[in-house]
Amino acid sequence: MTTPGRRQLHRTVPRVAAVVTLGLLALALSGPASAASCGKRVIDDWYADGRVDGTYELHCYDDAIEALPRDVRDYSSAKEDIERAMQAAMRGDEPPPSTTDPDGDAGSGGPSDPGDTTPSPGEGDTPGETGQSPEAAPPVDTASSDSIPLPLLVLGGLALLLVAAGSLGYVVRRVQARRVPPASL
């Protein structure tokens, strides 16, 4: 025999598990926020070529420095480059070159760069020009600071699969427990 409190517990546990599972599923399926903060834009600008090329509002530079991942802050010149760009913006000057850039303009990748052999947009897009077939999906942009690593996606999928399997096992046990007739005394 079960007590009323225990019966209530048996009713709430599956509900709580379902709510938690739905919440985790919603978090996993929700992508990054559509409107990136200005600090995120500064970090993305720095990730592109190791320098901050744009001019942003002053608080954006502070937000970017606070949002820098610890390893990037400790093992790169990102913090210093962003601080230098903020000082230049305060003075109204052009953004300074990266501290890791020996000649000041390497890596600019502009069209005037003679060493740049990458095709400009529109070049090599048709299969006949390059001899390759078109891709089924566009390439993943791993240069962005907000790209999700593939192992994280695999682990997230595995976690969702395990939660679903555990929930299914719980439901199966509950159904089987209802089918067993109570023992007569």
C-alpha positions as a printed Julia matrix, in Angstrom:
185×3 Matrix{Float64}:
  0.0     0.0     0.0
  1.12    3.51   -0.67
  0.56    6.55    1.45
 -0.99    9.71    0.03
  2.33   11.57    0.28
  4.13    8.83   -1.59
  1.45    8.76   -4.27
  1.86   12.51   -4.7
  5.63   12.04   -5.04
  5.13    9.41   -7.75
  3.0    11.88   -9.68
  5.37   14.85   -9.42
  8.65   13.1   -10.22
  7.72   12.33  -13.86
  6.37   15.83  -14.3
  9.53   17.44  -12.95
 11.66   15.13  -15.12
  9.6    16.07  -18.18
  9.93   19.8   -17.46
 13.69   19.52  -16.93
 14.07   17.46  -20.12
 12.04   19.97  -22.13
 14.07   22.83  -20.69
 17.35   21.16  -21.59
 16.03   20.39  -25.05
 14.97   24.01  -25.54
 18.41   25.23  -24.47
 20.14   22.77  -26.78
 18.01   23.7   -29.77
 18.14   27.44  -29.25
 20.95   28.91  -31.29
 23.11   31.83  -30.36
 21.32   35.11  -29.84
 20.48   36.78  -33.11
 21.68   40.19  -32.06
 25.28   39.97  -30.85
 26.39   42.4   -28.19
 28.78   45.09  -29.23
 31.51   43.47  -27.12
 31.0    40.26  -29.08
 31.36   42.21  -32.34
 34.69   43.64  -31.12
 35.93   40.13  -30.26
 34.8    38.8   -33.65
 36.6    41.7   -35.32
 39.79   40.79  -33.47
 39.39   37.06  -34.24
 39.16   37.81  -37.97
 42.73   39.05  -38.4
 44.28   39.69  -34.99
 43.37   43.37  -34.91
 40.34   45.55  -34.26
 39.61   47.23  -37.59
 36.3    48.88  -36.78
 35.41   51.73  -34.49
 32.87   50.98  -31.77
 31.3    52.73  -28.82
 33.68   52.97  -25.87
 31.7    50.64  -23.6
 31.93   47.93  -26.29
 35.69   47.67  -25.8
 35.24   47.17  -22.06
 32.52   44.59  -22.69
 34.83   42.77  -25.08
 37.69   42.65  -22.6
 35.36   41.3   -19.9
 33.93   38.7   -22.3
 37.3    37.41  -23.53
 37.82   33.74  -22.69
 40.55   33.25  -20.12
 42.89   31.39  -22.49
 42.59   34.07  -25.17
 43.2    36.8   -22.61
 46.24   35.02  -21.13
 47.92   33.57  -24.23
 47.3    36.15  -26.94
 47.54   39.86  -27.45
 43.76   40.26  -27.67
 43.35   42.26  -24.47
 46.19   44.63  -25.35
 44.99   45.01  -28.94
 41.45   45.84  -27.79
 42.76   48.31  -25.21
 44.9    50.01  -27.88
 41.89   50.19  -30.22
 39.85   51.75  -27.39
 42.53   54.37  -26.78
 42.66   55.15  -30.5
 38.85   55.48  -30.56
 39.01   57.86  -27.59
 41.53   60.01  -29.48
 39.58   59.73  -32.73
 42.5    58.02  -34.5
 42.45   55.05  -36.86
 42.59   51.61  -35.19
 46.21   50.58  -34.52
 47.82   47.47  -36.04
 48.03   44.25  -34.07
 50.94   43.76  -31.68
 51.61   40.38  -33.29
 51.81   42.01  -36.75
 55.51   42.82  -37.44
 54.99   45.21  -40.38
 51.65   46.66  -39.3
 49.57   45.59  -42.28
 50.19   41.87  -42.75
 47.06   39.84  -42.74
 44.93   42.68  -43.97
 43.85   40.42  -46.8
 42.56   43.32  -48.83
 42.26   43.18  -52.6
 45.52   45.12  -53.0
 47.44   42.38  -51.18
 49.54   40.72  -53.92
 50.03   37.54  -51.88
 46.28   36.98  -51.62
 45.29   34.15  -53.94
 41.86   33.48  -52.51
 39.1    34.04  -55.03
 36.88   36.99  -54.44
 33.14   36.34  -53.98
 31.66   35.1   -57.21
 34.89   33.58  -58.5
 34.98   29.81  -58.59
 31.35   29.45  -57.56
 30.27   27.42  -60.56
 31.25   23.77  -60.87
 32.58   24.24  -64.41
 35.21   26.8   -63.36
 36.9    24.87  -60.58
 36.21   21.32  -61.73
 34.55   20.51  -58.41
 30.96   19.7   -57.7
 28.92   22.12  -55.58
 28.82   21.41  -51.86
 25.7    20.04  -50.21
 26.09   22.37  -47.24
 28.06   25.57  -46.81
 31.37   25.27  -44.95
 31.31   25.76  -41.19
 32.76   29.08  -40.09
 35.27   28.09  -37.41
 36.94   31.51  -37.36
 34.05   33.08  -35.5
 34.34   33.25  -31.75
 30.8    31.97  -31.32
 31.06   28.85  -33.47
 30.15   25.68  -31.59
 32.81   22.95  -31.59
 31.74   19.67  -33.19
 32.68   17.51  -30.15
 30.36   19.65  -28.03
 27.5    18.99  -30.44
 28.21   15.24  -30.35
 28.3    15.2   -26.55
 25.09   17.23  -26.38
 23.35   14.8   -28.73
 24.6    11.85  -26.7
 23.35   13.47  -23.48
 19.91   14.03  -25.0
 19.86   10.42  -26.2
 20.72    9.16  -22.7
 18.04   11.34  -21.1
 15.48   10.05  -23.6
 16.52    6.43  -22.95
 16.28    6.94  -19.19
 12.85    8.52  -19.52
 11.68    5.67  -21.73
 12.92    3.12  -19.19
 11.07    4.93  -16.44
  7.83    4.99  -18.44
  8.16    1.27  -19.29
  8.61    0.38  -15.61
  5.59    2.44  -14.64
  3.42    0.77  -17.29
  4.59   -2.69  -16.24
  3.92   -1.91  -12.57
  0.33   -1.02  -13.39
 -0.25   -4.27  -15.27
  0.81   -6.51  -12.37
 -2.27   -7.37  -10.27
 -1.9    -6.68   -6.58
 -1.04   -9.69   -4.46
 -3.98  -10.93   -2.41
 -3.52  -11.35    1.29
